[in-house]
Amino acid sequence: MTFLWYIVVMKDKKDFIVTTTNGTRWAATGTSLANVRENFLTGIYGNIANVEAGSLFTHEEEAELKREKDIERCR
């Protein structure tokens, strides 16, 4: 039963953008805005100024970053 519950929980996760008080934007994944605020490591990254739904990168940017990472791994 635990395995099935894990699949359901992971399916409900969404992308969020967390902006810290120093202006740095971070990508985060969670089930809700409150979940992201609760699980974000404020001690390491700074205090949260804003959390908004959305992806930090577009699909094209993510594909380009993945391609660059694959090239670097081959070196």
C-alpha positions in Angstrom: 0.0 0.0 0.0 2.8 2.4 0.7 4.1 2.2 -2.8 0.8 3.2 -4.4 0.5 6.1 -2.0 3.9 7.3 -3.1 3.0 7.3 -6.7 -0.2 9.4 -6.0 1.8 11.9 -4.0 4.5 12.3 -6.6 1.9 12.8 -9.4 0.4 15.8 -7.6 3.7 17.7 -7.3 4.1 21.0 -9.3 6.8 23.4 -10.1 7.2 26.7 -8.2 9.6 29.6 -8.2 10.9 30.7 -4.8 12.4 34.2 -4.6 14.6 34.9 -1.6 15.0 38.3 0.1 18.4 38.9 -1.7 16.6 38.5 -5.1 17.9 35.0 -6.0 15.3 32.8 -7.7 15.2 29.1 -7.0 13.2 26.2 -8.6 11.2 24.1 -6.2 8.8 21.2 -6.4 5.8 20.7 -4.1 2.2 20.0 -3.8 1.1 23.6 -2.9 2.5 27.0 -2.1 2.3 26.2 1.6 4.2 22.9 1.1 7.0 24.7 -0.8 7.3 27.4 1.9 7.4 24.7 4.6 10.1 22.5 2.9 12.3 25.3 1.5 15.7 25.4 3.3 15.6 29.0 4.5 18.7 28.6 6.7 20.9 27.7 3.7 19.4 29.8 0.9 18.0 32.9 2.8 14.5 34.0 3.8 11.6 33.6 1.4 10.3 36.8 -0.1 7.9 35.3 -2.6 6.6 31.9 -3.9 4.8 31.6 -7.2 3.6 28.8 -9.4 5.5 28.2 -12.6 8.7 26.8 -14.0 12.0 28.6 -13.6 13.1 27.7 -17.2 11.1 27.1 -20.4 11.0 23.7 -22.0 13.4 24.9 -24.7 15.9 26.2 -22.0 15.6 22.9 -20.0 16.4 20.9 -23.2 19.4 23.1 -24.0 20.7 22.8 -20.4 20.3 19.0 -20.5 22.2 18.9 -23.8 25.0 21.0 -22.4 25.2 18.8 -19.3 25.3 15.6 -21.5 28.2 17.1 -23.5 30.1 18.0 -20.3 29.6 14.4 -19.0 31.2 13.0 -22.1 34.5 14.9 -21.7 
